[in-house]
Amino acid sequence: MNHDFIRIPLLFVVLCVIQVFVLNHCQLFGCAMPLFYIYFVLTLRKGMSKWLMMVISFALGLLLDTFSNTPGVAAASMTFAAMLQPYLLDLFMTRESEEQLVPSMSTIGTKPFVNYTLVMTLVYCLIFFTLEMLNFFHLLKWLECVVGSTILTSALILAADSLKKGKK
């Protein structure tokens, strides 16, 4: 039985609520903000159609833009991340992995999942903060935001996934 009909909408709502009501109000050193909702794109199953991934990710980004006052930034970044996800996932998985695989530490291994998470989060933060600032006059501030948010978001994602792994 395909559990995506339950898992995807539930994850969509939970991540949106956590981001809007908790994580949008957390900033470290005035630049590092946890963008935990990228976990949604990271855990979309391998065989899912690309257009569906992009539409769902765009919808989540648009909803977050509405509540976060970032017009179009999260929607564009999430859509681009969903477009890249199948290709980045293939880089970190073995060739003989199953087609309906949901990426996590327990399914693809700890080291590949950590690398996959770091690369995907870095790409997402690069796009997000580039679109948000729309200039490079404050290059140091942009770099602080990208690096700080990548580290903070990746740490949250890995902690959440290890808790999920430990619960099974």
ROBA-464784 format. One record per residue: x, y, z of N, C-alpha, C in turn; residue in three letters; chain. Coordinates in nm, 2 decimals. Layout:
N
X,Y,Z,X,Y,Z,X,Y,Z,ALA,A
...
***
This chain:
168
0.08,-0.12,0.00,0.00,0.00,0.00,0.09,0.13,0.00,MET,A
0.05,0.22,-0.08,0.13,0.35,-0.09,0.08,0.44,0.02,ASN,A
0.17,0.47,0.11,0.14,0.56,0.23,0.16,0.71,0.20,HIS,A
0.20,0.74,0.07,0.22,0.88,0.04,0.09,0.97,0.05,ASP,A
-0.03,0.91,0.04,-0.15,0.98,0.05,-0.17,1.03,0.19,PHE,A
-0.11,0.97,0.29,-0.12,1.01,0.43,0.00,1.09,0.47,ILE,A
0.12,1.04,0.43,0.25,1.09,0.48,0.27,1.23,0.42,ARG,A
0.25,1.25,0.29,0.28,1.38,0.23,0.19,1.50,0.28,ILE,A
0.06,1.48,0.29,-0.02,1.59,0.34,0.01,1.62,0.49,PRO,A
0.03,1.51,0.57,0.06,1.53,0.71,0.19,1.60,0.73,LEU,A
0.30,1.56,0.65,0.43,1.63,0.66,0.42,1.77,0.62,LEU,A
0.34,1.80,0.51,0.32,1.93,0.46,0.26,2.02,0.57,PHE,A
0.16,1.98,0.64,0.09,2.06,0.74,0.18,2.07,0.86,VAL,A
0.24,1.97,0.91,0.33,1.97,1.03,0.45,2.06,1.01,VAL,A
0.52,2.05,0.89,0.63,2.14,0.87,0.59,2.28,0.85,LEU,A
0.48,2.31,0.79,0.43,2.45,0.78,0.40,2.51,0.91,CYS,A
0.33,2.44,1.00,0.30,2.49,1.13,0.43,2.51,1.22,VAL,A
0.52,2.42,1.21,0.64,2.43,1.29,0.72,2.55,1.24,ILE,A
0.73,2.57,1.11,0.81,2.68,1.05,0.75,2.81,1.09,GLN,A
0.62,2.82,1.06,0.55,2.95,1.08,0.54,2.99,1.23,VAL,A
0.50,2.90,1.32,0.48,2.94,1.45,0.60,2.93,1.55,PHE,A
0.70,2.85,1.51,0.82,2.84,1.60,0.95,2.89,1.53,VAL,A
0.99,2.83,1.42,1.12,2.85,1.36,1.13,2.99,1.29,LEU,A
1.03,3.05,1.25,1.04,3.18,1.19,1.08,3.29,1.29,ASN,A
1.06,3.25,1.42,1.09,3.35,1.53,1.23,3.32,1.59,HIS,A
1.30,3.22,1.54,1.43,3.19,1.59,1.54,3.23,1.49,CYS,A
1.63,3.31,1.53,1.74,3.35,1.45,1.87,3.35,1.54,GLN,A
1.97,3.29,1.50,2.10,3.29,1.57,2.19,3.40,1.51,LEU,A
2.24,3.48,1.60,2.33,3.59,1.56,2.28,3.68,1.45,PHE,A
2.15,3.69,1.44,2.09,3.78,1.34,2.10,3.74,1.20,GLY,A
2.15,3.62,1.17,2.16,3.58,1.03,2.12,3.43,1.01,CYS,A
2.14,3.34,1.10,2.12,3.20,1.08,1.97,3.17,1.12,ALA,A
1.89,3.13,1.02,1.75,3.10,1.05,1.73,2.96,1.00,MET,A
1.67,2.88,1.09,1.64,2.74,1.05,1.53,2.73,0.94,PRO,A
1.56,2.67,0.83,1.46,2.66,0.72,1.42,2.51,0.71,LEU,A
1.36,2.46,0.82,1.34,2.31,0.84,1.25,2.25,0.74,PHE,A
1.16,2.33,0.67,1.07,2.28,0.58,1.13,2.22,0.45,TYR,A
1.26,2.24,0.43,1.33,2.17,0.32,1.33,2.02,0.34,ILE,A
1.31,1.98,0.46,1.30,1.84,0.49,1.19,1.77,0.41,TYR,A
1.09,1.84,0.37,0.98,1.79,0.29,1.03,1.75,0.16,PHE,A
1.11,1.83,0.09,1.17,1.79,-0.04,1.27,1.68,-0.02,VAL,A
1.35,1.68,0.08,1.45,1.58,0.11,1.39,1.44,0.12,LEU,A
1.27,1.43,0.17,1.21,1.30,0.20,1.10,1.26,0.10,THR,A
1.10,1.32,-0.01,1.00,1.28,-0.12,1.06,1.15,-0.18,LEU,A
0.98,1.05,-0.20,1.03,0.92,-0.25,1.09,0.93,-0.38,ARG,A
1.18,0.83,-0.41,1.26,0.83,-0.53,1.18,0.82,-0.66,LYS,A
1.08,0.74,-0.67,1.00,0.72,-0.79,0.89,0.82,-0.82,GLY,A
0.87,0.92,-0.74,0.76,1.02,-0.75,0.78,1.10,-0.88,MET,A
0.68,1.13,-0.95,0.69,1.21,-1.07,0.74,1.35,-1.04,SER,A
0.82,1.40,-1.13,0.89,1.53,-1.11,0.79,1.64,-1.11,LYS,A
0.69,1.64,-1.19,0.60,1.75,-1.20,0.52,1.76,-1.06,TRP,A
0.48,1.64,-1.01,0.41,1.64,-0.88,0.49,1.69,-0.77,LEU,A
0.62,1.65,-0.77,0.71,1.70,-0.67,0.72,1.85,-0.67,MET,A
0.73,1.91,-0.79,0.75,2.05,-0.81,0.62,2.13,-0.77,MET,A
0.51,2.07,-0.80,0.38,2.14,-0.77,0.36,2.14,-0.62,VAL,A
0.38,2.03,-0.55,0.36,2.02,-0.41,0.46,2.11,-0.34,ILE,A
0.58,2.11,-0.38,0.69,2.19,-0.32,0.66,2.34,-0.34,SER,A
0.61,2.38,-0.46,0.57,2.51,-0.49,0.46,2.55,-0.39,PHE,A
0.36,2.47,-0.37,0.25,2.50,-0.29,0.29,2.52,-0.14,ALA,A
0.38,2.44,-0.09,0.44,2.45,0.04,0.51,2.59,0.05,LEU,A
0.59,2.61,-0.05,0.67,2.74,-0.05,0.58,2.86,-0.05,GLY,A
0.47,2.85,-0.13,0.38,2.96,-0.15,0.31,2.99,-0.01,LEU,A
0.27,2.88,0.05,0.20,2.89,0.18,0.29,2.95,0.29,LEU,A
0.42,2.91,0.28,0.52,2.97,0.38,0.55,3.11,0.34,LEU,A
0.55,3.15,0.22,0.57,3.29,0.18,0.46,3.38,0.23,ASP,A
0.34,3.32,0.23,0.22,3.40,0.27,0.23,3.43,0.42,THR,A
0.28,3.34,0.50,0.29,3.36,0.64,0.42,3.42,0.69,PHE,A
0.52,3.42,0.60,0.65,3.47,0.64,0.69,3.60,0.58,SER,A
0.60,3.66,0.50,0.63,3.78,0.43,0.75,3.78,0.35,ASN,A
0.77,3.68,0.27,0.88,3.66,0.18,0.82,3.63,0.04,THR,A
0.77,3.73,-0.03,0.69,3.71,-0.15,0.77,3.64,-0.26,PRO,A
0.73,3.51,-0.27,0.79,3.43,-0.38,0.92,3.36,-0.36,GLY,A
0.99,3.40,-0.25,1.12,3.35,-0.23,1.12,3.20,-0.19,VAL,A
1.04,3.16,-0.10,1.03,3.02,-0.06,0.97,2.94,-0.17,ALA,A
0.87,2.99,-0.24,0.81,2.92,-0.35,0.91,2.89,-0.46,ALA,A
0.98,2.99,-0.50,1.08,2.97,-0.61,1.19,2.87,-0.56,ALA,A
1.24,2.89,-0.44,1.35,2.80,-0.38,1.30,2.66,-0.37,SER,A
1.18,2.64,-0.32,1.13,2.50,-0.30,1.11,2.43,-0.44,MET,A
1.06,2.51,-0.53,1.04,2.45,-0.67,1.17,2.41,-0.73,THR,A
1.27,2.49,-0.71,1.41,2.46,-0.77,1.47,2.34,-0.69,PHE,A
1.45,2.33,-0.56,1.50,2.22,-0.48,1.43,2.09,-0.52,ALA,A
1.30,2.10,-0.55,1.22,1.98,-0.59,1.27,1.94,-0.73,ALA,A
1.31,2.03,-0.82,1.36,2.00,-0.95,1.50,1.92,-0.94,MET,A
1.58,1.97,-0.84,1.71,1.91,-0.82,1.71,1.77,-0.75,LEU,A
1.61,1.75,-0.66,1.61,1.64,-0.57,1.63,1.51,-0.63,GLN,A
1.57,1.47,-0.74,1.59,1.33,-0.80,1.74,1.31,-0.84,PRO,A
1.80,1.42,-0.89,1.94,1.41,-0.94,2.04,1.40,-0.83,TYR,A
2.01,1.49,-0.73,2.10,1.48,-0.61,2.09,1.35,-0.53,LEU,A
1.97,1.30,-0.53,1.94,1.17,-0.46,2.01,1.06,-0.53,LEU,A
2.01,1.06,-0.66,2.08,0.96,-0.73,2.23,0.96,-0.71,ASP,A
2.29,1.08,-0.68,2.43,1.09,-0.66,2.47,1.01,-0.53,LEU,A
2.38,1.01,-0.43,2.42,0.96,-0.30,2.36,0.82,-0.27,PHE,A
2.29,0.76,-0.36,2.23,0.63,-0.34,2.31,0.53,-0.43,MET,A
2.29,0.40,-0.39,2.34,0.29,-0.47,2.25,0.27,-0.59,THR,A
2.31,0.21,-0.69,2.23,0.19,-0.81,2.12,0.09,-0.80,ARG,A
2.14,-0.01,-0.71,2.05,-0.12,-0.69,1.94,-0.09,-0.59,GLU,A
1.92,0.04,-0.55,1.82,0.07,-0.45,1.68,0.07,-0.52,SER,A
1.58,0.04,-0.44,1.45,0.03,-0.49,1.39,0.16,-0.54,GLU,A
1.29,0.15,-0.63,1.24,0.27,-0.69,1.15,0.35,-0.60,GLU,A
1.08,0.29,-0.51,0.99,0.36,-0.42,1.05,0.40,-0.29,GLN,A
1.18,0.41,-0.28,1.25,0.44,-0.16,1.23,0.58,-0.11,LEU,A
1.20,0.60,0.02,1.19,0.73,0.09,1.32,0.75,0.16,VAL,A
1.40,0.86,0.12,1.53,0.88,0.17,1.53,0.91,0.32,PRO,A
1.61,0.84,0.39,1.63,0.87,0.53,1.76,0.80,0.57,SER,A
1.81,0.82,0.70,1.93,0.75,0.74,1.91,0.60,0.74,MET,A
1.80,0.55,0.77,1.78,0.41,0.78,1.76,0.34,0.64,SER,A
1.73,0.41,0.54,1.71,0.35,0.41,1.83,0.37,0.32,THR,A
1.90,0.48,0.32,2.02,0.49,0.23,2.15,0.49,0.31,ILE,A
2.14,0.49,0.44,2.27,0.49,0.52,2.29,0.63,0.58,GLY,A
2.37,0.63,0.69,2.39,0.76,0.76,2.48,0.85,0.68,THR,A
2.59,0.80,0.63,2.69,0.89,0.56,2.63,0.95,0.43,LYS,A
2.57,0.86,0.35,2.50,0.92,0.23,2.39,1.02,0.26,PRO,A
2.31,0.99,0.36,2.20,1.08,0.40,2.26,1.21,0.45,PHE,A
2.36,1.21,0.53,2.42,1.33,0.58,2.48,1.42,0.46,VAL,A
2.55,1.35,0.37,2.60,1.43,0.25,2.49,1.48,0.17,ASN,A
2.39,1.40,0.14,2.27,1.44,0.07,2.20,1.56,0.13,TYR,A
2.18,1.56,0.26,2.12,1.67,0.34,2.20,1.79,0.33,THR,A
2.33,1.78,0.35,2.42,1.90,0.35,2.42,1.97,0.21,LEU,A
2.43,1.89,0.10,2.43,1.95,-0.03,2.30,2.01,-0.07,VAL,A
2.19,1.94,-0.04,2.06,1.99,-0.07,2.03,2.12,0.01,MET,A
2.06,2.12,0.13,2.04,2.23,0.22,2.12,2.35,0.18,THR,A
2.25,2.33,0.14,2.34,2.43,0.09,2.28,2.50,-0.04,LEU,A
2.24,2.41,-0.13,2.18,2.47,-0.26,2.06,2.55,-0.23,VAL,A
1.97,2.49,-0.14,1.85,2.56,-0.10,1.88,2.70,-0.04,TYR,A
1.97,2.70,0.06,2.00,2.83,0.12,2.07,2.93,0.03,CYS,A
2.15,2.88,-0.06,2.21,2.97,-0.16,2.10,3.04,-0.25,LEU,A
2.00,2.96,-0.29,1.90,3.02,-0.37,1.81,3.11,-0.29,ILE,A
1.77,3.06,-0.17,1.68,3.14,-0.09,1.73,3.28,-0.05,PHE,A
1.86,3.28,0.00,1.91,3.41,0.04,1.96,3.50,-0.07,PHE,A
1.99,3.44,-0.19,2.02,3.52,-0.30,1.89,3.59,-0.35,THR,A
1.78,3.52,-0.36,1.65,3.58,-0.40,1.60,3.68,-0.29,LEU,A
1.63,3.65,-0.17,1.58,3.74,-0.06,1.66,3.87,-0.06,GLU,A
1.79,3.87,-0.08,1.87,3.99,-0.07,1.87,4.06,-0.21,MET,A
1.86,3.99,-0.32,1.86,4.05,-0.45,1.98,4.14,-0.49,LEU,A
2.08,4.14,-0.41,2.20,4.21,-0.44,2.32,4.15,-0.37,ASN,A
2.44,4.19,-0.41,2.56,4.13,-0.35,2.64,4.25,-0.29,PHE,A
2.57,4.36,-0.25,2.64,4.47,-0.19,2.68,4.43,-0.04,PHE,A
2.60,4.34,0.01,2.63,4.29,0.15,2.67,4.15,0.14,HIS,A
2.78,4.13,0.07,2.83,3.99,0.05,2.86,3.91,0.17,LEU,A
2.92,3.98,0.27,2.95,3.91,0.40,2.82,3.87,0.47,LEU,A
2.73,3.96,0.47,2.60,3.92,0.54,2.53,3.81,0.47,LYS,A
2.53,3.81,0.33,2.48,3.70,0.26,2.55,3.57,0.29,TRP,A
2.68,3.57,0.29,2.76,3.45,0.32,2.73,3.40,0.46,LEU,A
2.72,3.49,0.56,2.68,3.45,0.70,2.55,3.38,0.70,GLU,A
2.45,3.44,0.63,2.31,3.38,0.63,2.31,3.24,0.56,CYS,A
2.38,3.23,0.45,2.39,3.10,0.38,2.45,2.99,0.47,VAL,A
2.57,3.02,0.51,2.65,2.92,0.59,2.58,2.89,0.72,VAL,A
2.54,2.99,0.80,2.47,2.97,0.92,2.34,2.90,0.91,GLY,A
2.26,2.93,0.82,2.13,2.87,0.80,2.15,2.72,0.75,SER,A
2.25,2.70,0.66,2.28,2.56,0.62,2.32,2.47,0.73,THR,A
2.41,2.52,0.82,2.45,2.44,0.93,2.34,2.42,1.03,ILE,A
2.26,2.52,1.06,2.15,2.51,1.16,2.04,2.42,1.10,LEU,A
2.00,2.44,0.97,1.90,2.36,0.91,1.94,2.21,0.90,THR,A
2.06,2.19,0.86,2.11,2.05,0.84,2.11,1.98,0.98,SER,A
2.16,2.05,1.08,2.16,1.99,1.22,2.02,1.95,1.26,ALA,A
1.92,2.04,1.24,1.78,2.01,1.27,1.73,1.89,1.19,LEU,A
1.76,1.88,1.07,1.71,1.78,0.98,1.77,1.64,1.03,ILE,A
1.90,1.64,1.05,1.97,1.52,1.09,1.92,1.47,1.23,LEU,A
1.89,1.57,1.32,1.84,1.53,1.45,1.70,1.47,1.44,ALA,A
1.62,1.54,1.36,1.48,1.49,1.34,1.48,1.35,1.27,ALA,A
1.57,1.33,1.18,1.57,1.20,1.11,1.63,1.09,1.20,ASP,A
1.72,1.12,1.28,1.78,1.02,1.38,1.68,0.99,1.49,SER,A
1.59,1.09,1.53,1.48,1.06,1.62,1.38,0.97,1.56,LEU,A
1.35,0.99,1.43,1.26,0.90,1.36,1.32,0.76,1.34,LYS,A
1.45,0.75,1.32,1.52,0.63,1.31,1.52,0.55,1.44,LYS,A
1.54,0.62,1.55,1.54,0.56,1.68,1.40,0.52,1.73,GLY,A
1.30,0.58,1.68,1.16,0.55,1.71,1.12,0.41,1.65,LYS,A
1.17,0.37,1.54,1.13,0.25,1.47,1.18,0.13,1.54,LYS,A
***
